[in-house]
Amino acid sequence: MHIRYREEAVNIQMMNVIVQSLGFLAHTLPFMIVGVIFAEFIIALNIVDKISFLARPLTRFAHLSEECGASFMTAFISPTSANAMLAAFYSEGRIEKKELFIASMMTSFPAIVMHWRPMLPVLLPLLGWVGAFYFCMLVIVGLLKTLLIMLAGRILLEEKGIDNREDRDGVREGKRSKDIKIRIKEAIRESLQSSFPVIKRIVLMTVPTTFIVFTLSELGIFDILAQHLWVINAYFPIPAEGLSIVAAHLVSFVASATVASSLLLSGIISAKDVVLTMLVADVISTITVMRWLIPYYIGIFGTRIGTEIMLIATSIRISIMIAIIFLLHLLW
């Protein structure tokens, strides 16, 4: 009887892993595939030359190539497309490994800015100006991270020569305008062809990685790690009442905002406590967020490079966020 119950429990766990993995893949894999195709389409149309000038002051300061500027601007539309574009540039030998790392981590600012779409519709009704202030703190964290990465690029990378692409583009502009329709059709065909091997690699890496990560999650590995991090909460400047916000954040962002709204409206905690606790919850929940970050980065950049970029980017973000938390605590 005991063996039968154990087998049923294992079957339930396996079913949960399959459901969660398929749900995650259904939510993310199509966007990754579309992102790759979109990135290849931009490259095929030579739009890189046209939009990279917008980020030229940033790329020149960080000693990055023009291609990295195009990726930075693309991140305001789709961070996945931006990273897929960088992966393509690296595989083609157009950028070096250090540039890949620097440029990929620079996209954190455009990425967090674009998070206003899912976050503000939740934060503003529930928390009002407090929610808006919390979101601004996240944007500042992303901005500081980008500035720090730019400084690292300036130190670690050699300065690139000034490109004369603008002049060349001006000469060719008349000809391009005449056959733009033909060029778009060719670009679509080229982007689909060049995307296939990249998409194949992403699928082959993302699918098994996703199942492994959610298997570990179902076994409680991430929960155990989160519980061990829970003791760190005593070292952060938040009230004991804020622990419920942190616990809810481990489940979902919406849940934490809802709990914070209830505590704020009832007068149990102050606006300052809400902001600090939400930021601390972001730090504590990093371990559980890894279940989504690991398949994403490995799927786009491969196992080694993807893991390295993820760990470095996450470490920098957490360090800056912790500094912001204590700075707010002292100044507010």
C-alpha positions in Angstrom: 0.0 0.0 0.0 2.8 2.4 1.0 4.6 1.6 -2.3 1.4 2.3 -4.3 1.0 5.7 -2.6 4.6 6.5 -3.3 4.2 5.6 -7.0 1.1 7.8 -7.2 3.0 10.7 -5.6 5.8 10.3 -8.1 3.3 10.2 -10.9 1.7 13.4 -9.7 5.1 15.1 -9.4 6.0 14.0 -13.0 2.6 15.3 -14.2 3.2 18.6 -12.5 6.7 18.9 -14.1 5.2 18.2 -17.5 2.4 20.7 -17.1 4.6 23.4 -15.7 7.3 22.8 -18.3 4.9 22.8 -21.2 3.2 25.9 -19.8 6.6 27.7 -19.5 7.6 26.6 -23.0 4.3 27.7 -24.5 4.7 31.1 -22.9 8.3 31.7 -23.7 9.5 29.6 -26.7 7.3 31.2 -29.3 8.6 34.6 -28.3 12.2 33.4 -28.4 11.6 32.0 -31.9 9.9 35.2 -33.1 12.7 37.2 -31.5 15.3 35.2 -33.4 13.5 35.7 -36.7 12.9 39.4 -36.0 16.6 39.8 -35.2 17.7 38.0 -38.4 15.2 40.1 -40.4 16.7 43.3 -39.0 20.2 42.1 -39.9 19.0 41.0 -43.4 17.6 44.5 -44.1 20.7 46.2 -42.8 18.6 48.1 -40.3 21.5 47.7 -38.0 23.2 50.6 -39.8 20.1 52.8 -39.6 19.2 52.5 -35.9 22.6 52.0 -34.3 23.4 55.7 -34.5 20.8 56.3 -31.8 22.9 54.5 -29.3 26.2 55.6 -30.7 27.2 57.8 -27.7 26.7 54.9 -25.4 28.5 52.4 -27.6 31.4 54.7 -28.3 31.8 55.4 -24.6 31.7 51.6 -23.9 34.0 50.9 -26.9 31.4 48.7 -28.5 30.7 48.0 -32.1 27.9 49.5 -34.1 26.1 46.2 -34.0 25.8 46.4 -30.3 24.1 49.8 -30.6 21.4 48.2 -32.8 20.9 45.5 -30.2 20.6 48.1 -27.4 17.9 49.9 -29.3 16.1 46.7 -30.2 15.9 45.8 -26.5 13.3 48.6 -26.1 11.1 46.6 -28.4 12.1 43.0 -27.5 14.9 42.0 -25.1 14.8 38.5 -26.5 15.3 39.8 -30.1 18.2 42.0 -28.8 20.0 39.0 -27.2 19.3 36.8 -30.2 20.8 39.5 -32.4 23.9 39.6 -30.2 24.2 35.8 -30.3 24.0 35.9 -34.1 26.7 38.6 -34.3 28.9 36.6 -32.0 28.5 33.3 -34.0 29.3 35.2 -37.2 32.4 36.7 -35.7 31.2 40.3 -35.9 31.7 40.9 -32.2 34.1 39.3 -29.7 33.2 37.5 -26.5 33.8 40.5 -24.2 31.6 42.6 -26.4 28.9 39.9 -26.2 29.0 40.0 -22.4 29.0 43.8 -22.1 26.3 44.4 -24.7 24.0 41.7 -23.4 24.1 43.1 -19.8 23.6 46.6 -21.1 20.1 45.6 -22.3 18.9 45.5 -18.7 17.9 49.1 -18.8 15.7 48.9 -21.9 14.3 45.6 -20.5 13.3 47.0 -17.2 11.8 50.1 -18.8 9.6 48.0 -21.0 8.4 46.1 -17.9 6.0 49.1 -17.3 3.5 47.3 -19.4 2.9 44.3 -17.0 3.9 46.1 -13.8 2.3 49.5 -13.7 -1.2 48.3 -14.4 -0.9 46.3 -11.2 1.2 48.7 -9.1 -0.8 51.9 -9.6 -4.3 50.7 -8.7 -3.0 48.7 -5.7 -0.2 51.0 -4.3 -0.7 54.4 -6.1 2.4 56.6 -5.9 4.2 54.1 -3.7 4.0 51.5 -6.5 5.2 54.1 -9.0 8.1 55.0 -6.7 9.0 51.3 -6.4 9.0 50.9 -10.2 11.2 54.0 -10.5 13.7 52.3 -8.1 13.8 49.3 -10.3 14.4 51.5 -13.3 17.3 53.3 -11.4 18.8 49.9 -10.6 18.7 49.0 -14.3 20.2 52.3 -15.2 23.0 52.1 -12.7 23.7 48.5 -13.8 23.9 49.7 -17.5 26.2 52.6 -16.6 28.5 50.3 -14.6 28.6 47.8 -17.5 29.4 50.7 -19.9 32.3 51.8 -17.7 33.6 48.1 -17.6 33.4 48.1 -21.4 35.4 51.3 -21.6 38.1 49.7 -19.4 38.1 46.2 -20.9 37.5 46.8 -24.6 39.7 48.5 -27.1 38.3 51.7 -28.7 36.7 51.1 -32.1 37.5 53.3 -35.1 34.8 55.7 -36.3 32.6 54.0 -38.9 31.7 55.7 -42.2 28.5 53.7 -42.7 26.3 56.9 -42.6 28.1 58.2 -45.7 27.9 54.9 -47.5 24.2 54.6 -46.6 23.5 58.0 -48.0 25.0 57.1 -51.4 23.0 53.9 -51.6 19.7 55.3 -50.2 18.3 56.2 -53.6 18.9 52.8 -55.0 17.5 51.1 -51.9 14.2 53.1 -52.0 13.5 51.8 -55.5 13.6 48.1 -54.7 12.5 48.2 -51.1 9.6 45.8 -51.7 11.8 43.3 -53.4 14.4 43.7 -50.6 11.8 43.0 -47.9 10.7 39.8 -49.6 14.4 38.7 -49.8 15.0 39.7 -46.2 12.0 37.6 -45.1 13.4 34.6 -47.0 16.9 35.1 -45.7 15.8 35.6 -42.1 13.8 32.4 -42.2 16.7 30.4 -43.6 19.3 31.9 -41.3 17.0 31.5 -38.3 16.4 27.8 -38.7 19.8 26.6 -37.3 19.6 29.1 -34.4 16.0 28.1 -33.6 17.0 24.5 -33.7 19.8 25.0 -31.2 17.5 27.1 -29.0 14.8 24.4 -28.9 17.3 21.6 -28.3 18.8 23.6 -25.4 15.7 25.1 -23.9 13.4 22.1 -23.8 15.5 19.7 -21.8 16.9 22.5 -19.6 13.3 23.6 -18.8 12.3 20.1 -17.8 15.4 19.7 -15.6 14.8 23.0 -13.9 11.1 22.4 -13.2 12.0 18.9 -12.0 14.3 20.5 -9.4 11.6 22.9 -8.6 9.0 20.2 -8.0 11.5 18.4 -5.8 11.6 21.5 -3.7 15.3 22.4 -4.4 14.5 26.1 -5.0 12.2 26.3 -2.0 15.0 24.9 0.2 17.4 27.5 -1.1 14.8 30.2 -0.5 14.3 29.1 3.0 18.0 29.2 3.7 18.1 32.7 2.3 15.2 33.6 4.6 17.6 34.2 7.5 19.2 37.0 5.5 15.9 38.8 5.9 16.9 39.7 9.5 19.8 41.8 8.2 17.6 44.0 6.0 15.9 47.1 7.3 12.3 45.9 7.0 9.6 45.3 9.6 8.5 41.8 10.7 5.1 42.5 9.1 6.8 42.8 5.8 7.7 39.1 5.8 4.3 38.3 4.3 5.1 40.5 1.3 8.4 38.6 0.8 6.6 35.3 1.1 4.0 36.3 -1.4 6.7 37.6 -3.8 8.2 34.1 -3.9 4.9 33.0 -5.4 4.2 36.0 -7.8 4.7 39.7 -8.2 0.9 40.3 -8.2 0.5 38.4 -4.9 3.2 40.6 -3.2 1.6 43.8 -4.5 -1.8 42.7 -3.2 -0.5 41.9 0.2 1.5 45.1 0.3 -1.6 47.1 -0.6 -3.6 45.5 2.2 -0.9 46.2 4.8 -0.5 49.8 3.6 -4.2 50.7 3.5 -4.6 49.2 7.0 -1.8 51.3 8.3 0.3 48.3 9.5 3.3 49.4 7.5 4.4 52.7 6.0 5.1 53.7 2.4 8.8 53.5 3.1 8.4 50.0 4.5 6.5 48.9 1.4 9.1 50.1 -1.0 12.0 48.6 1.0 10.2 45.3 1.5 9.3 45.0 -2.2 13.0 45.6 -3.1 14.1 43.1 -0.5 11.6 40.6 -1.9 13.2 41.1 -5.3 16.5 40.2 -3.9 15.3 37.1 -1.9 13.2 35.8 -4.8 16.2 35.7 -7.1 16.8 32.1 -6.4 13.2 31.1 -7.5 13.4 33.4 -10.6 16.4 31.3 -11.7 13.9 28.6 -12.9 13.0 31.0 -15.7 16.3 32.7 -16.3 18.3 29.4 -16.7 16.4 28.1 -19.8 16.2 31.6 -21.3 19.9 32.4 -21.2 21.1 28.9 -22.0 18.6 28.7 -24.9 19.9 31.8 -26.5 23.6 31.8 -25.7 24.4 28.2 -25.0 25.3 26.5 -21.8 28.6 28.0 -20.8 28.2 31.6 -22.1 24.5 31.7 -21.1 25.3 30.6 -17.6 28.2 33.1 -17.2 26.2 36.0 -18.5 23.2 35.1 -16.2 25.4 34.8 -13.1 27.4 38.0 -13.7 24.3 40.1 -14.6 22.3 38.7 -11.7 25.2 39.3 -9.2 25.6 42.9 -10.4 21.9 43.6 -10.2 21.6 42.2 -6.7 24.6 44.2 -5.4 23.2 47.4 -6.8 19.7 46.7 -5.4 21.1 46.0 -1.9 23.0 49.3 -2.0 19.8 51.1 -3.1 17.9 49.4 -0.2 20.3 50.6 2.5 20.7 54.0 0.9 16.9 54.5 0.9 16.8 53.4 4.5 19.3 56.0 5.5 18.0 58.9 3.4 14.2 58.4 3.6 
